[in-house]
């Protein structure tokens, strides 16, 4: 038994690994929750460290913790925030719905580290958790971790992708291609115009995400158990937000209403919905790239994506559009995450939502997937795909839908006859129009010039 030690909590004694920084309550959670084997994300644990450090500083300001103890708790919490000791956070995502096990995991680890530095006992509840409850700590950390992930990861990646698309737009104005609606030939457009649609989708997705962020920066901390603020000083929330904002460089503030902040996860649900919107946009872009790259001989073959790896274990020379496929799968996962978050958001029973760890996990996973997908598309697809101009021009020359440009000269019905004959005989629309109209070849060439139709 030398590899374990005995810890006690309100339920009695528990065997804890001798080397563990955590205590009895964490060990009970490890023993109880064998559900997924997935711990909460690193970004969430780092943010929890920042929350605990800010709380310790606020308690020191208010005279609720001795300065030396507060400083040791802060130092230990910031070590967690710096991604140290994360092997000491083993609790499964699928745990108690308030996230109490993870909150106590942090309290126990920080108390252990602080006690070593201080040279005296530090209590996980009385000291590290002073002025707090799991019921406001975990909702607060969901908001903080999501905001920091958006600021440092997703939004820069989204801007980067839009910028790379914009750079390619500037070089592709002369590449004219057949448009497609219903996957059928349609009027032409330039590749630059097609890419401008992608860029605008992404820019607008970013704008929609930004509309949620002011509410994301409003925090539940200070509501404690049910929203009344029991056991917290009336100035605690303001001091907490001051220190949190100072540490992160982001302006956080107390929630407008603590009862809503504890009982609901509406802001997280709204953010997840906007992440789903971005996922839909990336899925559209990824599939466009797959179609445009298809072939190279029997597909559209409009562009050639950079070959990144062999595409088949049996077919030599085959190369697949692996990045668009990976992005499509990541987008599908984000859409699924949103469904789970939506269900979780409904689980605010009376004064507390009881699916908080699920929301934390899925929300941060969605942010990470979208950020990495944006970077992958930008750097490994869009920045360096090659345009197969010969294929574009050949398809344009055979496209009977160009006859649309003759509607004003010969009428819709006559134009339809020309298009059907061109389809039937597999001939260029120009040749058939010369035979079936009184327009001169010069006039037809002017009207049917694809570069004048975009």
C-alpha positions as CSV (number, residue, x, y, z in Angstrom):
1,X,0.0,0.0,0.0
2,X,3.0,2.3,-0.2
3,X,1.8,3.7,-3.5
4,X,-1.3,5.2,-1.9
5,X,-2.2,7.5,0.9
6,X,-5.4,7.9,2.8
7,X,-7.4,11.1,2.4
8,X,-10.7,12.1,4.1
9,X,-13.7,14.1,3.0
10,X,-17.3,14.4,4.4
11,X,-18.1,10.9,3.3
12,X,-15.1,9.2,4.9
13,X,-11.7,7.8,3.9
14,X,-10.4,7.3,0.4
15,X,-7.2,5.8,-1.0
16,X,-5.5,8.3,-3.3
17,X,-2.3,7.7,-5.3
18,X,0.6,8.8,-3.1
19,X,2.0,11.0,-5.9
20,X,-1.2,12.7,-6.7
21,X,-1.6,16.4,-6.0
22,X,-5.4,16.0,-5.7
23,X,-7.4,14.6,-2.8
24,X,-10.4,12.6,-1.8
25,X,-13.1,14.3,-3.9
26,X,-11.1,14.1,-7.1
27,X,-10.4,10.4,-6.4
28,X,-14.1,9.7,-5.8
29,X,-14.8,11.2,-9.2
30,X,-12.1,9.1,-10.9
31,X,-13.6,6.0,-9.3
32,X,-17.2,6.9,-10.1
33,X,-17.0,8.2,-13.7
34,X,-15.7,5.6,-16.1
35,X,-17.7,7.0,-19.1
36,X,-15.5,8.3,-21.9
37,X,-11.9,8.4,-20.7
38,X,-11.9,12.0,-22.0
39,X,-10.9,14.8,-19.5
40,X,-12.0,18.4,-19.9
41,X,-10.0,20.3,-22.6
42,X,-6.7,21.9,-21.7
43,X,-8.1,25.4,-22.6
44,X,-10.8,24.9,-20.0
45,X,-8.4,23.8,-17.2
46,X,-6.0,26.7,-18.0
47,X,-8.9,29.1,-17.8
48,X,-10.0,27.5,-14.5
49,X,-6.6,28.3,-13.2
50,X,-7.0,31.9,-14.2
51,X,-10.4,32.0,-12.5
52,X,-9.0,30.6,-9.3
53,X,-6.1,33.1,-9.3
54,X,-8.4,36.0,-9.8
55,X,-10.7,34.8,-7.0
56,X,-7.7,34.5,-4.6
57,X,-6.6,38.1,-5.5
58,X,-10.2,39.4,-5.0
59,X,-10.4,37.6,-1.6
60,X,-7.1,39.2,-0.6
61,X,-8.4,42.6,-1.6
62,X,-11.5,42.1,0.6
63,X,-9.5,40.8,3.6
64,X,-11.0,37.3,3.3
65,X,-7.6,35.6,2.8
66,X,-4.3,36.4,4.5
67,X,-2.0,38.0,1.9
68,X,0.6,35.3,2.1
69,X,-1.9,32.5,1.6
70,X,-3.6,34.4,-1.2
71,X,-0.3,34.8,-2.9
72,X,0.6,31.1,-2.7
73,X,-2.9,30.2,-4.0
74,X,-2.5,32.6,-6.9
75,X,1.0,31.3,-7.8
76,X,-0.3,27.7,-7.8
77,X,-3.4,28.7,-9.8
78,X,-1.3,30.5,-12.4
79,X,0.8,27.4,-12.7
80,X,-2.4,25.6,-13.7
81,X,-3.2,28.4,-16.1
82,X,0.3,27.9,-17.7
83,X,-0.6,24.3,-18.4
84,X,1.5,22.8,-15.7
85,X,0.2,19.8,-13.7
86,X,-2.5,19.0,-16.2
87,X,-1.9,15.3,-15.6
88,X,-3.5,16.0,-12.2
89,X,-6.9,16.7,-13.9
90,X,-8.2,13.2,-14.7
91,X,-11.9,13.6,-14.2
92,X,-14.1,12.5,-17.0
93,X,-16.2,15.0,-19.0
94,X,-19.2,13.0,-18.2
95,X,-19.5,13.6,-14.5
96,X,-21.7,15.5,-12.1
97,X,-23.7,18.0,-14.2
98,X,-22.5,21.1,-12.2
99,X,-18.9,20.2,-12.8
100,X,-18.3,20.1,-9.0
101,X,-15.8,17.3,-9.4
102,X,-13.6,19.4,-11.7
103,X,-14.0,22.4,-9.5
104,X,-12.9,20.4,-6.5
105,X,-10.1,18.8,-8.5
106,X,-8.7,22.3,-9.1
107,X,-9.3,23.3,-5.5
108,X,-7.4,20.2,-4.2
109,X,-4.5,20.5,-6.6
110,X,-4.1,24.2,-5.9
111,X,-4.4,23.7,-2.2
112,X,-1.7,21.0,-2.3
113,X,0.7,23.2,-4.3
114,X,0.0,26.3,-2.2
115,X,0.5,24.4,1.1
116,X,4.0,23.3,-0.1
117,X,5.0,26.8,-0.8
118,X,3.3,28.4,2.2
119,X,4.5,25.7,4.7
120,X,1.1,25.3,6.3
121,X,-2.2,23.7,5.5
122,X,-4.4,25.3,2.8
123,X,-8.0,24.0,2.7
124,X,-9.5,23.3,-0.8
125,X,-13.0,24.6,0.3
126,X,-12.3,27.2,3.0
127,X,-9.4,28.9,1.2
128,X,-9.1,28.0,-2.5
129,X,-12.9,28.0,-3.0
130,X,-13.5,31.0,-0.8
131,X,-16.4,33.2,-2.0
132,X,-17.1,30.6,-4.7
133,X,-19.3,27.7,-5.7
134,X,-19.0,25.1,-8.4
135,X,-22.3,26.6,-9.6
136,X,-20.7,29.9,-10.6
137,X,-17.1,28.8,-11.1
138,X,-17.9,26.3,-13.9
139,X,-20.3,28.6,-15.9
140,X,-17.7,31.4,-15.5
141,X,-14.9,29.2,-16.8
142,X,-17.0,28.1,-19.8
143,X,-17.4,31.8,-20.8
144,X,-13.8,32.7,-20.1
145,X,-12.3,29.7,-21.9
146,X,-14.6,30.2,-24.9
147,X,-13.8,33.9,-25.1
148,X,-10.0,33.3,-24.9
149,X,-10.2,30.6,-27.5
150,X,-12.1,32.9,-29.9
151,X,-9.7,35.7,-29.3
152,X,-6.4,33.8,-29.6
153,X,-7.4,31.0,-32.0
154,X,-10.6,31.1,-34.0
155,X,-10.9,34.7,-35.0
156,X,-7.3,35.1,-36.2
157,X,-7.6,31.9,-38.1
158,X,-10.9,33.1,-39.7
159,X,-9.3,36.4,-40.7
160,X,-6.3,34.5,-42.1
161,X,-8.5,32.3,-44.3
162,X,-10.4,35.3,-45.6
163,X,-7.2,37.1,-46.3
164,X,-5.7,34.2,-48.3
165,X,-8.9,34.0,-50.3
166,X,-8.7,37.7,-51.0
167,X,-5.1,37.3,-52.3
168,X,-6.2,34.6,-54.7
169,X,-9.2,36.7,-55.8
170,X,-6.7,39.4,-57.0
171,X,-5.0,36.9,-59.3
172,X,-8.0,35.0,-60.7
173,X,-10.1,37.7,-62.3
174,X,-9.2,36.5,-65.8
175,X,-10.0,32.8,-65.1
176,X,-13.5,32.5,-66.5
177,X,-15.4,29.2,-65.7
178,X,-18.8,27.7,-66.3
179,X,-21.2,28.5,-63.4
180,X,-23.3,25.7,-62.0
181,X,-26.7,25.7,-60.4
182,X,-28.3,22.4,-59.4
183,X,-24.9,20.9,-60.4
184,X,-25.9,21.7,-64.0
185,X,-24.3,24.1,-66.4
186,X,-25.2,27.7,-65.9
187,X,-24.0,31.2,-66.9
188,X,-20.2,31.9,-66.5
189,X,-18.4,33.7,-63.7
190,X,-14.8,34.3,-62.9
191,X,-13.0,32.2,-60.3
192,X,-12.4,35.5,-58.4
193,X,-16.1,36.0,-58.2
194,X,-16.6,32.5,-57.0
195,X,-14.0,32.9,-54.3
196,X,-15.5,36.3,-53.3
197,X,-18.6,34.4,-52.3
198,X,-16.6,32.2,-50.0
199,X,-14.8,35.1,-48.5
200,X,-18.0,36.9,-47.7
201,X,-19.5,33.8,-46.1
202,X,-16.5,33.7,-43.8
203,X,-16.5,37.4,-43.0
204,X,-20.2,37.3,-42.2
205,X,-19.7,34.2,-40.0
206,X,-17.1,36.1,-38.1
207,X,-19.3,39.1,-37.6
208,X,-22.1,36.9,-36.3
209,X,-19.7,35.2,-33.8
210,X,-18.6,38.7,-32.7
211,X,-22.2,39.7,-31.8
212,X,-22.2,37.0,-29.1
213,X,-18.9,38.0,-27.4
214,X,-20.1,40.9,-25.3
215,X,-22.5,38.5,-23.5
216,X,-19.8,35.9,-23.3
217,X,-17.7,38.4,-21.3
218,X,-20.5,38.7,-18.7
219,X,-19.7,36.2,-15.9
220,X,-21.7,34.2,-13.3
221,X,-18.9,34.6,-10.7
222,X,-20.4,36.1,-7.6
223,X,-23.8,34.3,-7.8
224,X,-22.3,31.3,-5.8
225,X,-24.9,28.5,-5.1
226,X,-28.2,29.7,-6.5
227,X,-27.6,33.2,-7.7
228,X,-28.1,35.1,-4.4
229,X,-24.4,35.4,-3.7
230,X,-24.5,33.6,-0.4
231,X,-21.0,33.5,1.3
232,X,-19.5,36.0,-1.1
233,X,-18.8,39.7,-0.3
234,X,-21.0,42.1,-2.3
235,X,-17.8,43.5,-3.9
236,X,-16.3,40.1,-4.7
237,X,-17.6,39.9,-8.3
238,X,-16.4,43.3,-9.2
239,X,-12.9,42.7,-7.7
240,X,-12.8,39.3,-9.4
241,X,-13.6,40.7,-12.8
242,X,-11.0,43.4,-12.3
243,X,-8.2,40.9,-11.7
244,X,-9.4,38.6,-14.4
245,X,-9.5,41.4,-16.9
246,X,-6.0,42.5,-15.8
247,X,-4.6,39.1,-16.3
248,X,-6.2,38.3,-19.7
249,X,-6.3,41.8,-21.2
250,X,-9.9,41.2,-21.9
251,X,-12.7,43.3,-20.3
252,X,-14.9,40.9,-18.3
253,X,-17.8,42.0,-16.1
254,X,-20.3,40.6,-13.7
255,X,-23.4,39.1,-15.2
256,X,-26.5,41.3,-15.5
257,X,-28.5,38.7,-13.6
258,X,-26.9,35.8,-11.6
259,X,-30.0,33.7,-11.6
260,X,-30.0,33.6,-15.4
261,X,-26.2,33.1,-15.5
262,X,-26.4,30.0,-13.3
263,X,-29.7,28.5,-14.5
264,X,-29.2,28.9,-18.2
265,X,-26.4,28.4,-20.8
266,X,-28.2,30.5,-23.4
267,X,-25.0,32.4,-24.4
268,X,-23.1,29.1,-24.9
269,X,-26.0,27.8,-27.0
270,X,-26.0,31.0,-29.1
271,X,-22.3,30.8,-29.7
272,X,-22.5,27.2,-30.6
273,X,-25.2,28.1,-33.1
274,X,-22.9,30.6,-34.8
275,X,-20.1,28.1,-34.8
276,X,-22.5,25.7,-36.6
277,X,-23.1,28.5,-39.1
278,X,-19.4,28.7,-39.7
279,X,-19.1,24.9,-40.0
280,X,-21.8,25.0,-42.7
281,X,-19.9,27.6,-44.6
282,X,-16.6,25.6,-44.4
283,X,-18.5,22.5,-45.5
284,X,-19.8,24.3,-48.6
285,X,-16.3,25.6,-49.4
286,X,-14.7,22.2,-48.8
287,X,-17.2,20.5,-51.1
288,X,-16.7,23.1,-53.8
289,X,-13.0,22.5,-53.7
290,X,-13.6,18.7,-54.0
291,X,-15.8,19.1,-57.0
292,X,-13.5,21.6,-58.7
293,X,-10.5,19.3,-58.1
294,X,-12.4,16.2,-59.2
295,X,-10.9,14.0,-61.9
296,X,-8.3,14.8,-62.9
297,X,-9.5,13.3,-66.3
298,X,-13.1,12.3,-65.8
299,X,-14.2,15.0,-63.3
300,X,-14.4,18.7,-63.6
301,X,-10.7,19.2,-63.3
302,X,-11.0,23.0,-63.0
303,X,-8.2,23.2,-60.3
304,X,-5.5,21.0,-59.0
305,X,-5.0,20.9,-55.3
306,X,-1.4,20.4,-54.0
307,X,-0.7,16.7,-53.6
308,X,-0.2,16.0,-49.9
309,X,-0.1,12.2,-49.7
310,X,-0.7,9.1,-51.7
311,X,-4.5,8.5,-52.0
312,X,-4.9,4.8,-52.2
313,X,-3.4,1.6,-50.8
314,X,-4.2,-0.2,-54.0
315,X,-4.3,2.3,-56.8
316,X,-0.9,3.7,-57.6
317,X,-0.7,7.4,-58.4
318,X,-4.0,8.3,-57.0
319,X,-4.1,11.5,-55.0
320,X,-7.2,12.7,-53.0
321,X,-8.4,16.1,-51.7
322,X,-7.6,15.2,-48.1
323,X,-7.8,18.6,-46.6
324,X,-11.3,19.4,-47.8
325,X,-12.4,15.9,-46.7
326,X,-10.9,16.5,-43.2
327,X,-12.5,19.9,-43.0
328,X,-15.9,18.4,-44.0
329,X,-15.6,15.9,-41.2
330,X,-14.6,18.5,-38.7
331,X,-17.6,20.6,-39.8
332,X,-19.9,17.7,-39.4
333,X,-18.6,17.2,-35.8
334,X,-19.3,20.8,-35.0
335,X,-22.8,20.5,-36.3
336,X,-23.2,17.4,-34.0
337,X,-21.7,19.3,-31.1
338,X,-24.3,22.0,-31.5
339,X,-27.1,19.5,-31.3
340,X,-25.6,18.2,-28.0
341,X,-25.1,21.7,-26.6
342,X,-28.7,22.5,-27.6
343,X,-30.0,19.6,-25.5
344,X,-27.6,20.5,-22.7
345,X,-28.9,24.1,-22.8
346,X,-32.4,22.8,-22.0
347,X,-31.2,21.2,-18.8
348,X,-31.3,24.3,-16.7
349,X,-33.6,22.9,-13.9
350,X,-34.7,25.7,-11.6
351,X,-31.5,27.4,-10.4
352,X,-28.7,25.4,-12.2
353,X,-27.9,23.9,-15.5
354,X,-26.7,20.3,-15.0
355,X,-24.9,19.6,-18.2
356,X,-22.1,22.1,-17.8
357,X,-19.1,19.8,-18.5
358,X,-20.6,18.6,-21.7
359,X,-21.2,22.2,-22.8
360,X,-17.6,23.1,-21.9
361,X,-16.1,20.2,-23.8
362,X,-18.2,20.5,-27.0
363,X,-18.0,24.3,-27.2
364,X,-14.2,24.3,-26.9
365,X,-13.9,21.4,-29.3
366,X,-16.0,23.2,-31.9
367,X,-13.8,26.4,-31.6
368,X,-10.7,24.3,-32.0
369,X,-12.0,22.3,-34.9
370,X,-13.1,25.5,-36.7
371,X,-9.8,27.3,-36.1
372,X,-7.7,24.4,-37.3
373,X,-9.9,23.9,-40.3
374,X,-9.6,27.5,-41.3
375,X,-5.8,27.3,-41.1
376,X,-5.7,24.0,-43.0
377,X,-7.9,25.3,-45.9
378,X,-5.9,28.5,-46.1
379,X,-2.4,27.1,-46.1
380,X,-2.8,23.7,-47.7
381,X,-5.6,24.3,-50.2
382,X,-6.5,27.8,-51.2
383,X,-3.1,29.5,-51.1
384,X,-1.6,27.3,-53.8
385,X,-4.1,25.5,-55.9
386,X,-3.4,25.6,-59.6
387,X,-6.0,26.6,-62.1
388,X,-6.5,24.4,-65.2
389,X,-7.4,27.2,-67.6
390,X,-7.5,24.9,-70.6
391,X,-10.3,22.8,-69.0
392,X,-12.1,26.0,-68.0
393,X,-12.0,27.3,-71.6
394,X,-13.0,24.0,-73.1
395,X,-16.0,23.7,-70.9
396,X,-17.1,27.2,-71.6
397,X,-16.9,26.7,-75.3
398,X,-19.3,23.7,-75.0
399,X,-21.7,25.4,-72.6
400,X,-25.1,25.9,-74.4
401,X,-26.4,28.0,-71.5
402,X,-24.4,30.9,-72.9
403,X,-27.4,31.3,-75.2
404,X,-29.0,33.1,-72.3
405,X,-27.1,36.2,-73.5
406,X,-29.2,36.1,-76.7
407,X,-32.5,36.3,-75.0
408,X,-33.0,40.0,-75.7
409,X,-32.0,39.6,-79.3
410,X,-34.0,36.5,-80.3
411,X,-36.3,35.7,-77.4
412,X,-36.4,32.9,-74.8
413,X,-38.1,30.3,-77.0
414,X,-35.7,30.6,-79.9
415,X,-32.8,30.6,-77.5
416,X,-34.1,27.4,-76.0
417,X,-34.3,25.7,-79.4
418,X,-30.6,26.7,-80.0
419,X,-29.6,25.4,-76.6
420,X,-31.4,22.0,-77.1
421,X,-29.8,21.5,-80.5
422,X,-26.4,22.3,-79.2
423,X,-26.9,19.8,-76.4
424,X,-28.2,17.2,-78.7
425,X,-25.5,17.6,-81.3
426,X,-22.6,18.3,-78.9
427,X,-21.7,21.4,-80.7
428,X,-20.6,24.8,-79.5
429,X,-23.4,27.3,-79.0
430,X,-21.7,29.7,-81.4
431,X,-21.8,27.4,-84.4
432,X,-25.5,26.5,-83.8
433,X,-26.5,30.1,-83.3
434,X,-24.9,31.1,-86.6
435,X,-27.1,28.6,-88.4
436,X,-30.3,29.4,-86.6
437,X,-30.3,33.2,-86.3
438,X,-29.8,36.2,-88.6
439,X,-27.1,37.6,-86.3
440,X,-23.7,38.0,-87.8
441,X,-20.8,35.9,-86.5
442,X,-19.2,39.1,-85.3
443,X,-22.3,40.1,-83.4
444,X,-22.7,36.6,-81.9
445,X,-19.1,36.5,-80.8
446,X,-19.6,39.8,-79.0
447,X,-22.8,38.7,-77.3
448,X,-21.4,35.3,-76.3
449,X,-18.0,36.4,-75.1
450,X,-17.8,34.9,-71.6
451,X,-15.6,37.7,-70.3
452,X,-18.4,40.2,-71.0
453,X,-21.0,38.0,-69.2
454,X,-19.4,38.0,-65.8
